Amino acid sequence: MIARVFPRRTSATPDDELAFVGDPPLFLPNVDEVHVSCTFTWDKPEAERLARAWGNHGYKVLLGGPAYDAPAGDFTPGMYVKSGMTITSRGCVRRCPFCFVPKREGKLRLLDIKPGWDVLDNNLLACPRPHIEAVLDMLEKQPRAARFTGGIDARLCRPWFARRLGAMRVQILYTAYDVPGARPHVEGAIKMLAAEGLSQRKIGCYVLVGYEGDCLDHAEARLEWVFQMGGTPFAMFYRPADDLRFTIPPAWRSFVRKWNRPACIFASHGSSTGSDMTESAPAAGTRALEDALA
């Protein structure tokens, strides 16, 4: 029996009776040990405080998670992410300078495919085609429409993949526009997916903003470009990993809030296309990308 403790609640946080956010409750759980799981580096002080707080009650406490470069082993559904989320591969074939995945998880390796409708893989499309096809087969059997919140690498999007998605239930898929050179690949992926019938509200695109040298005007131009291409842009503010006291400047905070709400985005463009998109960008649904921005 293991209790899992998290510094903050996100859209990926498990919600079973042995998952806790914050300090020990009034009625303590009867468990063998407590795992304090920390995803983002800026949450490490709180995670360490929680480890002490739970340890003071006599529990054996283990502190780890991506923020501590914990080894990424096999995936256990519902353990550290909410039920319905699944991870079918670890690592990545890329070595993007702003991403921690190569250091934390190493080269791409395949895992057993566990059921779920929300795929969190760092780079699903880097996997061999038979593995990807098997993941899609699994998704077609799920009770809910597929979500790809781990994101897809626009450089690896192929017509056969787009056709498969066009023939199945998809709630949303994300790609990423995080470096200038990604622009033609993002454009190609959005057009390929749209040609197979995915509506704009189903094609999400994380856009990295706020990095050194960026400004509000340039960031807005990139986000507007994604919208005009037929995707739904989501602003992701760059946060340095080694500055635990960093806070997003007020002007950027307001900007990101504006560009993280599909209903506001579509309304500001005089469109009702996204009126049924009631959620903003997931707080931790894109495990690889968000952790890369830590």
Summary of the structure (lengths in Angstrom):
residues: 294
radius of gyration: 19.2
end to end distance: 30.6
largest distance: 58.2
contacts: 921
relative contact order: 0.13
helix: 35%
strand: 17%
